[in-house]
Amino acid sequence: MTTARHLIACCSVTLCALGAAAPAPAAEWVSYRDAYRAMVVFEKYGGPKNQIQNHLQVAPRAPGVSLEGVQLTLSGKATQVNLPLDPLGRTSFPLLKAAYDDNATLVLNRGIGAFTVRPRVSLLPQADGVYEDATLRAACAQALGFARYVDASLRARQCAGVRFVFAKRNPGNPGSAAIAVRLHRPDGADQPLALATGAAFQGDLDEAFPTVVYRFDGAEQAQVISANIPLAIVPLFE
């Protein structure tokens, strides 16, 4: 029987493997069924997951390959759905039985040999930008539970913290808001959290995203307050 881990790995392999056999240079494809099998693992997972979300990510396979202008479309005999990508290359993946039965394809408007596609789990953002330490820990634990479900080698890992990932600032827009994340302690004291540049997810090649790491160091009653809406909140396992 195919394991959940293999199904998720399949999603990354397929887009690369089909590169040489793609039918058209301007619109190349990957099997929707393969991606569906990988993504549906999250939907069928029986553990707690109300504080996490799962996306399909299109990611460059080599440094310097841009996502600008990349478009992903679900195309079939009775299906035509545009799947917009966020700045991290992620999209909400539709689980459509009709598209599965139709053997629809995920069409990329670029040569697929330059890209890979894989599931990405992240924490749900808060509209008010306020994150209780206890909530972040619980959400990270949910993400780790799912990660262990699909990959038994992660059973020795623990939640170390979370990474807030923000959109790149536009140099042509000096009025754009500066990124500010702070730790608010129960005694009222505030501590700014350091801003750095890096990759959003482990394995991503674009390391130019503004990021802020919050580590779980025992401040259970604290709050993390972000003045900016993050693109993603990524669990850190160590």
Buried (B, 14 or more C-beta within 10 A) or exposed (E): EEEBBEBBBBBBBBBBBBBEEBEEEEBBBBBBBBBBBBBBBBEEBEEEBEBBBBBBBBBBBEEEBEBEEBBBBBBBEEBEBEBEBBBBBBBEBBEBEEBBEBEBBBBBEBEBBBBBBBBBBBBEBBEEBEBBBEBBBBBBBBBBBBBBBBBEEBEEBEBBBBBBBBBEEEEEEEEEEEBBBBBBBEEEEEEEBEBEEBBBBEEBEBEEBBBBBBBBEEBEEBBBBBEBEBBBBBBBBE
